[in-house]
Amino acid sequence: MSRRHTAASQGLAVCEVCGLLASLEQHEHCPRCQAPLHLRKPDSLARTWALMLAAYVLYLPANLLPIMETRSPFGTQHDTIMSGVVVLWDTGSWELALVVFCASIVLPMLKLFSLTYLLLSVHRGSHRNTRQRARLYRLLELIGRWSMLDVYVVTLLVALVQVQSLAIISPGPGVVAFGAVVVLSMLATMAFDPRLIWDRAVPQTVPPDTSAASAEEHRHA
Amino acid sequence: MPAAPLTACHECDLLLQPVVLTLPRSRAHCPRCGARLYSFHRDRLEKILALTLAALVLLLTANLYPIVGLNIQGNYTETTVIGAVHHLWQDGREALGGLVLLTTVLMPAIELGAVLWLVLPLWLGRRSPAFAPVFRAFRLAHPWAMVEVFILGVLVSLVKLAHLADVLPGPAIWCFGGLMLLLAALAGLLDGHTLWQAWDEAHPDDEAKPA
């Protein structure tokens, strides 16, 4: 058997649950674990686009609206993600400020841009940088969760700072949007099928009509 | 038919002849895209069981004890994870509270419970009932258990509060820290390939169906 053959080109599908290789002609469901078999994640591109665009839309309120409101005798202070980083920097902990800046501002943006790049490169049928793109996708899966950092910080501050005479912290609307961005971008990453990167890169090994990916293209054309 | 059935890379769909791994802690990667395929560890099921049981104990204690205590001019407050979620709920942020509860308590609990359910019978050479649905629950829960991110969140909160008041780290911090390490070790040992291989080998003539 040649090294260049994909399972799809042989009419074989990998079970998403248990990883068994099964013939699509003989089975609709995995013979070992009964999960439905697909060549590729169903509607992968459409789902990824939808979830990712929703994350882009919510990215604005997540960064512009206050994530935290501090009420004290001296007045009410509204903190956004960015002002939280600035406060952390000013109070002498520039290392943690950098960590929060990366997790809350750089990572979500980088993640959405990278996913957009992956989607566009699949649509263009790009042949280049396949291995790098596969690696980028694995990186996205790994780092997405770290953006939850600010959600946890707000949660703990809200629970702890509840002294009537001094300061009361309550969550702002921004943190809800921010949590939604993290969840949506994680779901978008999960919906993307990394095999699509390779399907287009080596088209000669995948007959166009057996690939779920090519069906996807007509829908978006 | 070759000795071992063919497999395909789950990330690039390349058809592969599986290599039999014999070296401890060795790992097979896809030659085309570099994805991790499966790994080999000695006494893997025992190790998984030990780590899972320890992690379950830590998860329980991490949620019983306060994470942080705060002393602001004589006013002492402390909070557990559940307490913090309760506060969010009272502030009308139910979705946010739900997200925190899900990612720090429920998903790790589901993940660990599922692993115990799957691995304990396998270790005894049997197949647990409802193997496939429970395995699916484990796979679903795994990316949403964010204990390590939570630990970092606790550290950032401590620093933010340190200039306001006296901050007292609670026992739950150490439990969450330990839980983080155990979950990382578990993630290195566990892969679907191993569990299903053990399932294949466990009483193959048994009539028990996974679904």
HADDOCK unambig.tbl for C-alpha pairs under 7 A between the chains (distance, minus, plus):
assign (segid A and resid 4 and name CA) (segid B and resid 14 and name CA) 6.93 0.50 0.50
assign (segid A and resid 5 and name CA) (segid B and resid 14 and name CA) 6.11 0.50 0.50
assign (segid A and resid 5 and name CA) (segid B and resid 15 and name CA) 5.94 0.50 0.50
assign (segid A and resid 6 and name CA) (segid B and resid 13 and name CA) 5.24 0.50 0.50
assign (segid A and resid 6 and name CA) (segid B and resid 14 and name CA) 4.28 0.50 0.50
assign (segid A and resid 6 and name CA) (segid B and resid 15 and name CA) 5.16 0.50 0.50
assign (segid A and resid 7 and name CA) (segid B and resid 8 and name CA) 6.20 0.50 0.50
assign (segid A and resid 7 and name CA) (segid B and resid 13 and name CA) 5.61 0.50 0.50
assign (segid A and resid 7 and name CA) (segid B and resid 14 and name CA) 6.08 0.50 0.50
assign (segid A and resid 7 and name CA) (segid B and resid 15 and name CA) 5.31 0.50 0.50
assign (segid A and resid 14 and name CA) (segid B and resid 8 and name CA) 6.57 0.50 0.50
assign (segid A and resid 14 and name CA) (segid B and resid 10 and name CA) 6.98 0.50 0.50
assign (segid A and resid 17 and name CA) (segid B and resid 136 and name CA) 6.46 0.50 0.50
assign (segid A and resid 18 and name CA) (segid B and resid 192 and name CA) 6.42 0.50 0.50
assign (segid A and resid 18 and name CA) (segid B and resid 196 and name CA) 6.47 0.50 0.50
assign (segid A and resid 19 and name CA) (segid B and resid 193 and name CA) 6.92 0.50 0.50
assign (segid A and resid 21 and name CA) (segid B and resid 7 and name CA) 5.82 0.50 0.50
assign (segid A and resid 21 and name CA) (segid B and resid 8 and name CA) 6.92 0.50 0.50
assign (segid A and resid 33 and name CA) (segid B and resid 132 and name CA) 5.62 0.50 0.50
assign (segid A and resid 33 and name CA) (segid B and resid 210 and name CA) 5.89 0.50 0.50
assign (segid A and resid 33 and name CA) (segid B and resid 211 and name CA) 6.28 0.50 0.50
assign (segid A and resid 34 and name CA) (segid B and resid 211 and name CA) 6.63 0.50 0.50
assign (segid A and resid 88 and name CA) (segid B and resid 160 and name CA) 6.72 0.50 0.50
assign (segid A and resid 96 and name CA) (segid B and resid 156 and name CA) 6.80 0.50 0.50
assign (segid A and resid 131 and name CA) (segid B and resid 33 and name CA) 5.48 0.50 0.50
assign (segid A and resid 134 and name CA) (segid B and resid 33 and name CA) 6.36 0.50 0.50
assign (segid A and resid 145 and name CA) (segid B and resid 146 and name CA) 6.94 0.50 0.50
assign (segid A and resid 146 and name CA) (segid B and resid 149 and name CA) 5.70 0.50 0.50
assign (segid A and resid 148 and name CA) (segid B and resid 149 and name CA) 6.83 0.50 0.50
assign (segid A and resid 149 and name CA) (segid B and resid 149 and name CA) 5.91 0.50 0.50
assign (segid A and resid 149 and name CA) (segid B and resid 150 and name CA) 6.65 0.50 0.50
assign (segid A and resid 149 and name CA) (segid B and resid 152 and name CA) 6.91 0.50 0.50
assign (segid A and resid 149 and name CA) (segid B and resid 153 and name CA) 5.16 0.50 0.50
assign (segid A and resid 150 and name CA) (segid B and resid 153 and name CA) 6.85 0.50 0.50
assign (segid A and resid 152 and name CA) (segid B and resid 150 and name CA) 6.15 0.50 0.50
assign (segid A and resid 152 and name CA) (segid B and resid 153 and name CA) 5.32 0.50 0.50
assign (segid A and resid 153 and name CA) (segid B and resid 153 and name CA) 5.02 0.50 0.50
assign (segid A and resid 153 and name CA) (segid B and resid 154 and name CA) 6.56 0.50 0.50
assign (segid A and resid 153 and name CA) (segid B and resid 156 and name CA) 6.70 0.50 0.50
assign (segid A and resid 153 and name CA) (segid B and resid 157 and name CA) 5.40 0.50 0.50
assign (segid A and resid 155 and name CA) (segid B and resid 84 and name CA) 6.16 0.50 0.50
assign (segid A and resid 155 and name CA) (segid B and resid 88 and name CA) 6.91 0.50 0.50
assign (segid A and resid 156 and name CA) (segid B and resid 84 and name CA) 6.14 0.50 0.50
assign (segid A and resid 156 and name CA) (segid B and resid 157 and name CA) 6.79 0.50 0.50
assign (segid A and resid 157 and name CA) (segid B and resid 157 and name CA) 6.62 0.50 0.50
assign (segid A and resid 159 and name CA) (segid B and resid 79 and name CA) 6.56 0.50 0.50
assign (segid A and resid 159 and name CA) (segid B and resid 84 and name CA) 4.84 0.50 0.50
assign (segid A and resid 159 and name CA) (segid B and resid 87 and name CA) 5.78 0.50 0.50
assign (segid A and resid 160 and name CA) (segid B and resid 70 and name CA) 6.72 0.50 0.50
assign (segid A and resid 160 and name CA) (segid B and resid 77 and name CA) 6.08 0.50 0.50
assign (segid A and resid 160 and name CA) (segid B and resid 78 and name CA) 6.35 0.50 0.50
assign (segid A and resid 160 and name CA) (segid B and resid 79 and name CA) 6.65 0.50 0.50
assign (segid A and resid 176 and name CA) (segid B and resid 96 and name CA) 6.06 0.50 0.50
assign (segid A and resid 194 and name CA) (segid B and resid 11 and name CA) 5.47 0.50 0.50
assign (segid A and resid 194 and name CA) (segid B and resid 12 and name CA) 6.46 0.50 0.50
assign (segid A and resid 195 and name CA) (segid B and resid 11 and name CA) 5.30 0.50 0.50
assign (segid A and resid 195 and name CA) (segid B and resid 12 and name CA) 4.25 0.50 0.50
assign (segid A and resid 195 and name CA) (segid B and resid 13 and name CA) 6.11 0.50 0.50
assign (segid A and resid 198 and name CA) (segid B and resid 12 and name CA) 5.89 0.50 0.50
